[in-house]
Amino acid sequence: MFNTFDSSSLSRRLRSVFWVVLVGGLIASVLLAQRSVSHLAQDRQLVLQSLLVDKAIKDVLTQLLDVETSQRGFLLSGRAASLQPYYTALTQMRDSRVALVSALVKEPSAKMPLDRLSATLDARLQELDRTVRLKSEGRVDEVADFAPTDLGNKTMDAVRGMVLGLETDQGARTTQRRTDLEHDMSSGYLLLAASLTINGLLLLALFQRVRAALVDGHSAQQLMDSRNVELALSLETAVASNEHVKGLSELSRFLQSCADMDEAAGLLKQHLPPLMRANSGALYLMAASEYQLCQVLTWGDDTYTEIFEPHDCWAVRLGQAFHQPQEAGSASCAHLQSEHVDASANVQCLPLVAHGELMGVLVLDAYVERDQHANLEIDGTRRFALEQVSLSIGNLKLRESLRQQSIRDVLTGLYNRRFFEESSQREVLRASRLQAQGGYDGLALMMIDIDHFKRFNDLHGHETGDQVLREVAQVLQAQTRGSDVAARFGGEEFTILMADITAEQALEHAQRVRQEVEKLVLRCSGKDVGIVTISIGLAQFPVHGSTVEALLLAADKALYEAKHAGRNRVVVAT
């Protein structure tokens, strides 16, 4: 009797220990899954921080170039109106420098490079301000025959070197931190797999134990089967959850490395259907220029409309997931009321929102499980996956937007001076190489200035001045070939770089550009604002210079000759 009591007590203790270990393993699995999700959020934050630092660095460099351009225009023309973009660029540059310091305030290793960059910028700005002050005071003899000095070029080279160093350091820090995060995530996946394996073994042991203990009775067998099914479902759910987190992590990592939306669409078509657990579906992304939702990808047998307006979808209007009603009618989405697809209770529209902005809409013909709890769990995993995809698409669009901002002028849509300088350096090197090989037509550069631009601002206001800049820029864009580079050089000055073109063709092209601008008819508040004309200085490689700087100087001198000769004309450099 004593032995029986002792054996029963030991068995109860072993069962208690077994259940404690099993519950602890399940809790550990949940905690490890949450840790993986946290690492995903940290990885997205690192990418966003790197984008902000990159934008601030590029803004500082672009605005310094604008300051130098405006200062040069004032020294050459002596017009007080040329100082307006000079002081505007100085104000913008102060804000960009503050944004750069704020973005790197938590990076101790960036403090010394930032201090050196700030000191160099201050020295350069003081030099520019000194020449502007001398010119304003009429001390022309001290600033006569102004041209870029070796000191100014060395200062800009130093600034570019420091900016490149900051970008390189930031990239290295981001890469190192992402590497550490990926290492932690890999370790987490291994621990999660080990935890699930131990849980599986414990469940198998429990199954064997229950089966041996309850083999005597039919009711006991039914209880064992029921518990076994529940435990098997729990294990299957845990495994599915782990696979879902891994798949989502993989998708997010690849999306953050995509170059554009076309590449991202290919990845989404491969990974999105299993994550959404839907028979069929369609992904729509917002086309900002037309304010329409355009189909990017589909899967399954159903056919969906290719384009629809945002107000045609109740999910967009309500700002939340919308399940289509049983019967189509006024309460169902308009883009589903067509011959292509029938709205039903299984179809739902899910909005993709990131950074407070609508990215797109996901339409799903979803699975419907008999178990209500399973349906709730699937809806939860869908929402979580949708949040991650929305953030990844938002970050990708933000990166594309920042890239466009770094090479495009906001007002005119043309390339900015920074992009022009990089492109012109490549084209001049290419021209030199092809010229040495023989059979190269040539390279030409146009410097363009709007005649009497200050008059438009004074008589009609700055909005009309901005309209003139935009209209002229559209003409320049329309008159350039695919291989040409049309850019806003600063203020009311533009430049066009033309590759593979003879001197005769370049002159003919310049005259055509001038004539097309002269045809512009502009109206402001119902009133004509007058005729818009331009003056053009034309320089040819290598006759007027074998470097970008020499070509710019030659074209600039030709432009001022055109101004002094009466404007609205093309002058070829001598």
C-alpha positions in Angstrom: 0.0 0.0 0.0 2.9 2.3 0.8 4.5 1.6 -2.6 1.2 2.3 -4.4 0.9 5.7 -2.6 4.5 6.6 -3.3 4.2 5.7 -7.0 1.0 7.7 -7.4 2.5 10.8 -5.8 5.6 10.6 -8.0 3.4 10.3 -11.1 1.5 13.4 -10.2 4.7 15.3 -9.6 6.1 14.2 -13.0 2.8 15.3 -14.7 3.1 18.7 -13.0 6.6 19.2 -14.1 5.7 18.1 -17.6 2.9 20.7 -17.9 5.1 23.4 -16.5 7.8 22.7 -19.1 5.1 22.5 -21.9 3.5 25.8 -20.9 6.9 27.5 -20.6 7.9 26.3 -24.0 4.8 27.8 -25.6 5.3 31.1 -23.8 9.0 31.1 -25.0 7.8 30.5 -28.6 5.4 33.5 -28.4 8.1 35.8 -26.9 10.6 34.8 -29.6 8.1 35.5 -32.3 7.4 39.0 -30.8 11.2 39.6 -30.6 11.5 38.9 -34.4 8.7 41.4 -35.1 10.5 44.0 -32.9 13.7 43.5 -34.9 11.7 44.1 -38.1 10.5 47.5 -36.8 14.1 48.4 -35.8 15.4 47.6 -39.3 12.8 49.8 -40.9 13.7 52.7 -38.5 17.4 52.3 -39.5 16.5 52.6 -43.2 14.3 55.7 -42.6 17.1 57.3 -40.5 19.6 56.7 -43.3 17.3 58.3 -45.9 16.8 61.4 -43.7 20.6 61.9 -43.3 21.1 61.4 -47.0 18.5 64.0 -47.9 19.9 66.6 -45.4 23.5 66.1 -46.8 22.3 66.5 -50.4 20.2 69.6 -49.5 23.3 71.3 -47.9 25.4 70.7 -51.0 22.7 71.7 -53.4 22.0 74.9 -51.5 25.7 75.8 -51.4 25.8 75.5 -55.1 22.7 77.8 -55.4 24.4 80.4 -53.1 27.5 80.4 -55.3 25.4 80.6 -58.5 23.5 83.6 -57.2 26.7 85.3 -56.0 28.3 84.9 -59.4 25.2 86.3 -61.2 25.3 89.3 -58.9 29.0 89.9 -59.5 28.6 89.6 -63.3 25.3 91.6 -63.7 25.4 94.0 -60.6 21.6 93.7 -60.4 20.2 93.8 -56.8 17.5 91.4 -57.8 20.1 88.7 -58.2 20.6 88.8 -54.4 17.1 87.5 -53.7 17.9 83.8 -54.6 21.2 84.3 -52.8 19.6 85.1 -49.4 16.9 82.6 -50.0 19.4 79.8 -50.5 21.3 81.0 -47.4 18.2 80.7 -45.3 17.4 77.2 -46.7 21.0 76.2 -46.1 20.8 77.1 -42.4 17.6 75.0 -42.0 19.3 72.1 -43.8 22.4 72.3 -41.6 20.2 72.2 -38.5 18.3 69.2 -39.9 21.6 67.4 -40.6 22.9 68.0 -37.1 19.5 66.9 -35.6 19.6 63.7 -37.7 23.2 62.8 -36.5 22.9 64.1 -32.9 22.8 60.6 -31.5 25.9 59.5 -33.5 29.1 60.4 -31.5 31.4 59.4 -34.3 29.7 62.0 -36.6 30.4 65.0 -34.3 34.0 65.7 -35.4 33.2 65.4 -39.2 30.2 67.6 -38.7 32.3 70.3 -36.9 34.9 70.2 -39.7 32.1 70.5 -42.4 30.5 73.4 -40.5 33.8 75.3 -40.2 34.5 74.8 -43.9 31.0 76.0 -44.9 31.3 79.0 -42.6 34.6 80.0 -44.2 33.2 79.6 -47.7 30.1 81.6 -46.9 32.1 84.4 -45.3 34.3 84.6 -48.5 31.1 84.8 -50.7 29.5 87.3 -48.4 32.7 89.5 -48.5 32.7 89.7 -52.3 28.9 90.5 -52.3 29.5 93.3 -49.8 32.4 94.7 -51.8 30.3 94.7 -55.0 27.3 96.3 -53.2 29.6 99.1 -51.8 30.8 99.9 -55.3 34.4 98.7 -54.8 34.5 97.3 -58.3 38.3 97.4 -58.6 38.5 94.7 -55.9 36.1 92.3 -57.6 36.7 93.1 -61.3 37.0 90.2 -63.8 35.5 87.9 -61.2 36.0 84.2 -61.9 36.0 81.1 -59.6 39.2 81.2 -57.6 41.4 78.2 -56.8 40.6 78.8 -53.1 36.8 78.5 -53.9 37.4 75.3 -55.9 39.5 73.8 -53.2 36.9 74.7 -50.6 34.1 73.0 -52.7 36.4 70.0 -53.2 36.9 69.9 -49.4 33.1 70.2 -48.8 32.4 67.4 -51.3 35.0 65.2 -49.6 33.5 65.8 -46.2 30.0 65.2 -47.4 31.2 61.9 -49.1 32.8 61.0 -45.8 29.6 61.6 -43.8 27.6 59.6 -46.4 30.1 56.8 -46.2 30.2 56.7 -42.4 26.4 56.8 -42.2 26.2 53.9 -44.7 28.8 51.9 -42.7 26.9 52.5 -39.5 23.6 51.5 -41.0 25.1 48.4 -42.6 26.8 47.3 -39.4 23.6 47.8 -37.4 21.5 45.9 -39.9 24.1 43.1 -39.9 23.8 42.9 -36.1 20.0 42.9 -36.3 20.0 40.1 -38.9 22.4 38.1 -36.7 20.1 38.6 -33.8 17.1 37.6 -36.0 18.9 34.5 -37.2 19.7 33.5 -33.6 16.0 34.2 -32.7 14.8 31.9 -35.5 17.1 29.1 -34.3 15.9 29.5 -30.8 12.3 29.5 -32.0 12.8 26.4 -34.1 14.4 24.7 -31.1 11.5 25.7 -28.8 9.0 24.4 -31.3 10.9 21.1 -31.6 11.0 20.6 -27.9 7.3 21.5 -27.7 6.6 18.9 -30.4 8.5 16.2 -28.5 6.7 17.0 -25.3 3.3 16.9 -27.1 4.3 13.5 -28.6 5.3 12.2 -25.1 2.0 13.5 -23.8 0.1 11.8 -26.6 1.8 8.5 -25.8 1.2 8.9 -22.1 -2.5 9.6 -22.4 -2.9 6.8 -24.9 -1.3 4.3 -22.5 -3.2 5.6 -19.5 -6.7 5.7 -21.1 -6.6 2.6 -23.3 -9.1 0.8 -21.0 -12.2 2.8 -21.8 -14.0 4.1 -24.9 -14.8 7.4 -23.3 -11.2 7.8 -22.2 -10.1 7.1 -25.8 -12.4 9.9 -27.1 -11.0 12.3 -24.6 -7.5 11.4 -25.6 -8.3 11.9 -29.3 -9.9 15.3 -28.5 -6.9 16.5 -26.6 -4.5 15.1 -29.2 -6.3 17.0 -31.9 -6.2 20.2 -29.8 -2.5 19.9 -29.1 -1.8 19.0 -32.8 -3.7 22.1 -33.9 -1.8 24.2 -31.4 1.5 22.9 -32.7 0.4 23.4 -36.3 -0.6 27.0 -35.4 2.7 27.7 -33.8 4.6 26.3 -36.8 2.5 28.3 -39.2 3.0 31.4 -37.1 6.8 30.9 -37.2 6.7 30.4 -41.0 4.6 33.5 -41.4 7.0 35.6 -39.4 10.0 34.3 -41.4 8.2 34.9 -44.7 7.3 38.4 -43.7 10.8 39.1 -42.5 12.2 37.9 -45.8 9.7 40.0 -47.9 10.4 43.1 -45.9 14.2 42.7 -46.2 14.0 42.3 -50.0 11.5 45.2 -50.4 13.8 47.6 -48.6 16.6 46.7 -51.1 14.4 47.1 -54.3 15.5 49.7 -56.8 12.0 50.7 -57.9 8.3 49.8 -57.8 8.5 47.4 -60.8 11.1 45.3 -59.0 9.0 45.4 -55.8 5.9 44.3 -57.7 7.7 41.1 -58.8 8.6 40.3 -55.2 5.1 41.0 -54.0 3.5 38.7 -56.6 5.7 35.9 -55.4 5.4 36.4 -51.6 2.1 38.2 -51.1 -0.5 35.4 -52.0 0.7 32.9 -49.4 1.0 35.6 -46.7 -2.6 36.8 -47.4 -4.1 33.2 -47.5 -6.5 34.1 -50.3 -7.9 32.2 -53.3 -7.4 35.3 -55.5 -6.6 38.9 -55.2 -5.3 42.1 -56.7 -2.9 44.8 -55.5 -3.5 48.4 -56.5 -1.1 51.3 -55.9 -1.8 55.0 -56.0 -0.7 56.9 -59.2 0.0 60.3 -57.6 0.1 62.2 -60.9 -3.4 61.1 -61.9 -4.9 60.3 -58.4 -6.0 56.8 -59.5 -5.5 53.4 -58.2 -3.7 51.3 -60.8 -3.5 47.5 -60.8 0.1 46.2 -60.1 -0.4 42.5 -59.7 -3.2 39.8 -59.5 -3.3 36.1 -58.7 -6.0 33.4 -58.8 -8.7 32.9 -61.4 -10.8 36.0 -60.8 -10.4 39.1 -63.0 -10.3 42.6 -61.5 -10.7 46.0 -63.1 -7.4 47.6 -64.0 -8.0 51.2 -62.8 -10.5 52.9 -60.5 -10.9 56.1 -58.6 -10.3 56.2 -54.9 -13.9 57.2 -54.1 -15.1 54.0 -55.8 -13.8 51.9 -52.8 -15.5 51.9 -49.4 -12.2 50.8 -47.7 -10.5 54.1 -48.9 -13.5 56.2 -47.8 -13.7 54.6 -44.3 -10.0 54.2 -43.8 -10.3 50.6 -42.7 -10.9 47.1 -44.1 -14.3 46.6 -45.8 -16.0 43.2 -46.2 -18.4 43.2 -49.2 -22.1 42.5 -48.3 -23.8 39.3 -49.4 -25.8 41.1 -52.2 -24.2 43.7 -54.5 -25.8 47.2 -54.2 -25.1 50.7 -52.9 -23.2 49.3 -49.9 -20.7 47.4 -52.1 -17.6 48.9 -53.8 -18.2 50.4 -57.2 -15.0 48.9 -58.7 -16.4 45.4 -58.0 -19.8 46.1 -59.5 -18.9 45.1 -63.1 -18.9 42.1 -65.4 -15.3 41.3 -64.3 -15.9 40.3 -60.7 -18.9 39.7 -58.5 -18.9 41.2 -55.0 -19.5 38.6 -52.3 -19.1 38.1 -48.6 -15.7 36.5 -49.2 -14.3 39.6 -51.0 -12.8 42.3 -48.9 -10.9 45.5 -49.6 -7.9 46.4 -47.4 -6.3 49.9 -47.6 -2.5 50.3 -47.5 -1.6 53.3 -45.5 1.9 54.4 -44.5 3.2 57.7 -43.0 -0.4 58.9 -42.9 -0.8 58.6 -46.7 -2.8 56.1 -48.9 -0.4 53.8 -50.7 -2.9 51.6 -52.4 -5.7 49.0 -51.9 -5.5 45.2 -51.6 -8.6 43.2 -52.8 -8.9 39.6 -51.6 -11.2 36.7 -52.2 -10.4 35.3 -48.7 -10.5 31.8 -47.3 -13.4 31.1 -44.9 -12.8 28.6 -42.2 -15.5 26.8 -40.2 -13.8 27.7 -36.9 -14.5 31.3 -36.0 -11.3 31.4 -33.9 -9.3 30.4 -36.9 -10.9 33.1 -39.0 -10.0 35.7 -36.4 -6.4 34.5 -36.3 -6.1 34.6 -40.1 -7.6 38.2 -40.1 -5.0 39.2 -37.5 -2.1 37.8 -39.5 -3.4 39.5 -42.7 -3.6 42.9 -40.9 -0.1 42.5 -39.5 1.4 41.5 -42.9 -0.5 44.4 -44.6 1.1 46.9 -42.1 4.6 45.6 -42.9 4.0 45.7 -46.7 2.5 49.2 -46.5 5.5 50.5 -44.5 7.9 48.8 -47.0 6.1 50.4 -50.0 5.9 53.7 -48.2 9.7 53.6 -47.5 10.4 52.7 -51.1 8.3 55.6 -52.4 9.9 57.9 -50.0 13.3 56.8 -51.2 12.3 57.3 -54.9 10.9 60.7 -53.9 14.1 61.7 -52.2 16.1 60.5 -55.2 14.0 62.7 -57.6 14.3 65.7 -55.2 18.1 65.2 -55.2 18.3 65.5 -59.0 15.2 67.6 -60.0 14.4 71.3 -59.5 11.2 71.5 -57.5 9.7 74.6 -59.4 10.5 73.7 -63.0 10.8 69.9 -63.0 14.1 70.2 -64.9 17.4 68.6 -63.6 19.1 70.7 -60.9 22.7 72.0 -61.1 24.2 69.2 -59.1 22.9 66.5 -61.6 24.0 68.7 -64.5 27.5 69.0 -63.2 27.8 65.2 -62.7 26.3 64.4 -66.1 28.4 67.0 -67.9 31.6 65.7 -66.4 30.7 62.2 -67.8 29.8 63.5 -71.2 33.0 65.6 -71.6 35.1 62.5 -70.6 33.1 60.4 -73.1 33.5 63.1 -75.8 37.3 63.2 -75.2 37.5 59.4 -75.5 35.4 59.2 -78.7 37.2 62.2 -80.3 40.5 60.4 -79.8 39.0 57.3 -81.6 37.6 59.5 -84.4 34.1 59.7 -85.9 32.6 61.9 -83.1 30.2 64.7 -84.1 30.8 66.9 -81.1 29.4 68.3 -77.8 27.7 71.6 -77.3 26.5 73.6 -74.3 23.9 76.3 -74.1 23.6 78.9 -71.3 20.2 80.5 -71.3 18.8 83.5 -69.5 15.3 84.9 -69.5 15.3 88.5 -70.7 14.0 91.2 -68.3 12.9 88.6 -65.8 12.8 91.1 -63.0 10.1 93.0 -64.9 7.7 90.1 -64.6 8.2 89.9 -60.8 7.9 93.7 -60.3 4.9 94.2 -62.5 2.9 91.0 -61.9 4.3 89.5 -58.7 6.4 86.4 -57.9 3.7 84.0 -58.8 3.8 85.2 -62.4 7.6 85.0 -62.3 7.3 81.4 -61.2 4.8 80.7 -64.0 7.3 82.2 -66.5 10.0 79.9 -65.2 7.8 76.9 -65.5 6.6 77.7 -69.0 10.1 78.3 -70.3 11.3 75.1 -68.6 8.5 73.1 -70.4 9.7 74.5 -73.8 13.3 73.5 -73.0 12.2 70.0 -72.0 10.1 69.6 -75.1 13.0 70.7 -77.4 15.6 68.4 -75.9 16.5 65.0 -77.2 16.6 61.9 -75.0 20.4 62.1 -74.8 20.4 65.9 -73.8 20.4 67.3 -70.3 18.3 70.4 -69.6 18.8 71.9 -66.2 18.0 74.9 -64.1 21.4 76.5 -63.4 20.2 79.0 -60.9 17.7 81.9 -60.7 16.4 82.6 -64.2 19.4 80.8 -65.9 19.1 77.4 -67.6 21.6 75.2 -69.4 21.3 72.5 -72.0 24.1 69.9 -72.7 23.8 68.4 -76.2 25.9 65.3 -77.1 26.7 63.9 -80.6 25.9 67.2 -82.3 27.8 69.3 -84.8 28.3 73.1 -84.4 25.9 73.8 -87.2 23.2 71.5 -85.7 23.8 73.0 -82.3 23.3 76.6 -83.6 20.1 75.5 -85.4 18.8 73.8 -82.3 19.5 76.9 -80.2 17.7 79.2 -82.6 14.7 76.8 -82.6 14.6 76.9 -78.8 14.7 80.7 -78.8 11.9 80.9 -81.4 9.6 78.4 -79.5 10.0 80.5 -76.3 9.1 83.6 -78.2 5.8 82.0 -79.2 4.7 81.6 -75.6 1.4 83.4 -74.7 1.2 83.9 -70.9 -1.8 85.3 -69.0 -2.1 86.3 -65.4 -5.5 87.0 -63.9 -6.9 87.3 -67.4 -4.3 89.8 -68.5 -1.4 89.3 -70.9 2.0 89.5 -69.2 3.9 90.4 -72.4 6.3 88.5 -74.6 8.8 86.2 -73.1 12.2 86.0 -74.8 15.5 84.4 -73.9 19.2 85.1 -74.7 21.5 82.1 -75.4 25.2 81.7 -75.2 26.6 78.7 -77.2 29.9 76.9 -76.7 31.3 73.9 -78.6 33.6 71.1 -77.4 36.6 71.2 -77.8 36.8 74.5 -79.8 35.8 76.7 -76.8 37.0 74.4 -74.0 38.0 70.9 -73.2 36.6 70.9 -69.7 33.1 71.6 -68.2 34.4 74.7 -66.5 35.9 76.1 -69.6 32.7 75.4 -71.6 30.6 77.1 -69.0 32.8 80.1 -68.9 32.8 80.4 -72.7 29.0 80.0 -72.9 28.5 82.5 -70.0 30.6 85.1 -71.8 28.6 84.5 -75.0 25.4 84.9 -73.1 26.4 88.3 -71.7 27.4 89.4 -75.2 23.9 88.4 -76.4 22.5 90.5 -73.5 24.5 93.6 -74.4 23.7 93.2 -78.1 20.0 93.6 -77.5 18.8 90.3 -76.1 16.5 87.7 -77.7 19.4 86.2 -79.8 21.9 83.4 -79.9 25.6 84.2 -79.7 28.3 81.6 -80.3 31.4 81.8 -78.2 34.6 83.1 -79.8 
